[in-house]
């Protein structure tokens, strides 16, 4: 699995998802009168807000949920979209930034654990394409696994991107007396990123190299029905 060549931009970057498609990761976990609805998907922030209610009504109808879920689903989506839009137009921290991404998720009977590096400055990266390649390489046939992997990646990239906005804001309002210290911290961070470039090379995979497979080798387990039941029971106890 190879990612595109590294690209380093020094120019200020306005907030957006650091991927080719600017999609918002939306997570729903709603319980009404003992009935629970969970889902995770991406949403285009440029779509009209009227689509949110349409989506909520269609979801409730398709899944035969009580009508009370319509308002809750729509409200949760709108809240998460509003948070994303609150960052739009703000500067993100610019500079070399290669970040670790970790996967630890269960989808139906498939358990996936992995870790790899991701170039935050590559705005042509595609989590969905990465997930499709991941599943193909590891022989994962469950069609729900790929979207779950892509969502997990997008969720982590979104969190890192919002932290970059906060870093850029703090840098702008810092007093002169702190600028020297912040510059040293930034330089140290940039040096670390450049060391990774030397390690992986501009044309090598940013995800993992062959010599690191023993450290970063993905783990995929196929669980039995009994193992899934035990995990779900444990998850239910943790929620309570």
C-alpha positions in Angstrom: 0.0 0.0 0.0 1.6 3.2 -1.1 0.7 6.8 -0.5 1.5 9.6 -3.0 4.9 11.3 -2.7 5.3 13.7 0.2 4.5 17.3 -0.4 5.6 20.1 1.9 3.8 23.5 1.8 5.1 26.5 3.7 2.2 28.8 2.6 -0.7 29.3 5.1 -3.5 26.8 4.7 -7.2 27.4 5.4 -9.0 24.8 7.4 -10.3 21.8 5.6 -10.0 18.0 5.8 -6.4 17.1 4.7 -7.8 14.7 2.0 -8.9 15.0 -1.6 -12.6 15.1 -0.5 -13.6 17.6 2.1 -16.0 15.4 4.1 -17.1 15.6 7.7 -17.0 12.5 9.8 -20.4 12.2 11.5 -21.1 9.8 14.4 -24.5 9.1 15.8 -25.3 7.3 19.1 -28.9 8.0 20.1 -31.1 6.1 22.6 -34.9 6.8 23.1 -37.1 4.8 25.3 -34.7 1.9 25.5 -34.2 1.8 21.7 -30.7 2.6 20.5 -29.5 3.8 17.0 -25.8 4.0 16.1 -24.2 4.9 12.8 -21.1 6.6 11.3 -20.8 8.2 7.9 -19.3 11.2 6.1 -21.2 14.3 5.1 -20.4 17.0 2.5 -20.5 20.4 4.4 -21.4 22.1 1.2 -24.7 20.3 1.0 -27.8 22.3 1.9 -29.0 22.0 5.5 -32.4 20.8 4.2 -30.8 17.5 3.2 -30.2 16.8 6.9 -33.9 16.5 7.7 -34.5 14.5 4.5 -31.8 12.1 5.5 -33.2 11.8 9.1 -36.7 11.0 7.9 -35.4 8.5 5.3 -33.3 6.7 7.9 -36.2 6.5 10.4 -38.5 5.2 7.7 -36.0 2.6 6.3 -35.1 1.3 9.8 -38.6 1.5 11.1 -37.5 3.6 14.1 -40.0 5.6 16.2 -40.7 9.1 14.8 -39.0 10.7 17.8 -35.6 9.7 16.3 -36.1 12.2 13.4 -35.5 15.3 15.5 -32.6 13.7 17.4 -30.8 12.4 14.3 -31.2 15.8 12.5 -30.1 17.7 15.6 -26.9 15.6 16.1 -25.9 15.9 12.5 -26.5 19.7 12.4 -24.5 20.2 15.6 -21.5 18.3 14.2 -21.7 20.2 10.9 -21.9 23.5 12.8 -18.7 22.6 14.7 -16.9 21.7 11.5 -18.0 25.0 9.8 -16.9 27.0 12.8 -13.3 26.2 11.8 -13.7 27.1 8.1 -11.8 30.2 7.0 -9.3 29.8 9.9 -5.6 29.1 9.3 -4.2 25.7 10.0 -0.6 25.1 11.2 1.6 24.8 8.2 4.8 22.9 8.0 6.0 19.3 7.7 3.5 17.1 9.5 3.5 13.3 9.3 1.2 11.9 12.0 0.5 8.4 13.3 -2.9 6.8 12.5 -4.1 3.9 14.6 -6.8 1.4 13.8 -8.4 -0.7 16.6 -12.0 -1.6 15.5 -14.4 -4.4 15.1 -16.8 -4.7 12.2 -19.2 -7.6 12.5 -16.9 -10.6 12.8 -13.7 -8.9 11.7 -11.2 -7.4 14.2 -8.6 -5.0 12.8 -5.5 -3.5 14.5 -2.9 -1.5 12.7 -0.8 1.7 12.8 0.9 3.7 10.1 2.0 7.2 9.2 -0.1 9.8 7.2 1.1 13.0 5.5 -1.2 15.8 6.7 0.1 18.1 3.9 -1.0 15.7 1.1 -4.4 17.1 0.2 -4.8 14.5 -2.5 -4.8 11.6 -0.1 -7.9 9.3 -0.2 -8.8 7.3 2.9 -11.5 5.4 1.0 -9.0 4.3 -1.6 -6.5 3.3 1.1 -9.2 1.3 2.9 -10.1 -0.6 -0.4 -6.4 -1.4 -1.0 -6.0 -2.5 2.7 -9.0 -4.9 2.4 -7.9 -6.3 -0.9 -4.3 -6.9 0.3 -5.5 -8.7 3.4 -8.3 -10.6 1.8 -11.0 -9.0 3.8 -14.4 -9.7 2.1 -16.9 -8.0 4.4 -18.1 -4.9 2.5 -18.6 -3.0 5.7 -15.0 -3.1 6.8 -13.6 -0.8 4.2 -15.9 2.1 5.0 -15.3 1.6 8.7 -11.5 1.9 8.2 -11.9 5.0 6.0 -14.1 6.6 8.6 -11.7 5.8 11.5 -8.9 7.5 9.5 -11.0 10.6 8.7 -12.1 10.9 12.3 -8.5 11.0 13.5 -7.4 13.4 10.7 -10.3 15.7 11.6 -9.2 15.8 15.2 -5.6 16.6 14.2 -6.7 19.3 11.8 -8.7 21.1 14.5 -5.7 20.9 16.8 -3.7 22.5 14.0 -6.2 25.4 13.9 -5.7 25.9 17.7 -1.9 25.8 17.3 -2.1 28.4 14.5 -4.3 30.6 16.6 -2.0 30.4 19.7 0.9 31.2 17.5 -0.8 34.4 16.2 -1.7 35.8 19.6 1.6 34.8 21.3 3.5 37.7 22.9 6.9 38.6 21.5 8.7 37.1 24.5 7.3 33.7 23.7 8.1 33.7 20.0 11.6 32.4 20.4 10.5 29.4 22.4 7.7 28.6 20.0 10.0 28.9 17.1 12.4 26.4 18.7 9.5 24.0 19.4 8.3 24.4 15.8 11.8 23.8 14.4 12.2 20.7 16.6 8.9 19.4 15.3 9.9 20.1 11.7 13.2 18.3 12.2 11.4 15.3 13.4 9.3 15.3 10.2 12.3 15.7 8.0 13.9 12.7 9.8 10.9 10.7 8.8 11.4 11.8 5.2 15.0 10.5 5.3 13.7 7.3 6.8 11.0 6.6 4.3 12.2 8.5 1.3 10.2 10.8 -1.0 9.1 8.0 -3.3 8.7 5.2 -0.7 5.5 4.3 1.0 4.7 6.7 3.9 2.5 4.0 5.3 5.1 1.3 6.1 8.3 -0.1 4.6 9.2 -3.7 4.3 11.8 -3.6 7.0 9.2 -2.3 9.4 6.6 -4.9 8.8 7.5 -6.8 12.0 6.7 -3.6 13.9 3.8 -2.2 11.9 2.2 -5.4 10.6 -1.6 -5.2 10.5 -3.5 -7.7 12.6 -6.8 -9.1 11.3 -8.8 -11.6 13.3 -12.0 -13.3 12.3 -14.2 -13.8 15.4 -16.6 -16.6 16.1 -20.2 -16.0 17.0 -19.4 -16.7 20.6 -16.5 -14.2 20.6 -18.7 -11.5 19.1 -21.5 -12.1 21.6 -18.9 -11.9 24.5 -17.5 -8.6 23.1 -20.9 -7.1 22.6 -21.9 -8.0 26.2 -18.7 -6.4 27.5 -19.4 -3.3 25.5 -22.9 -3.1 26.8 -21.7 -3.4 30.4 -19.1 -0.6 29.8 -21.8 1.7 28.5 -23.9 1.2 31.6 
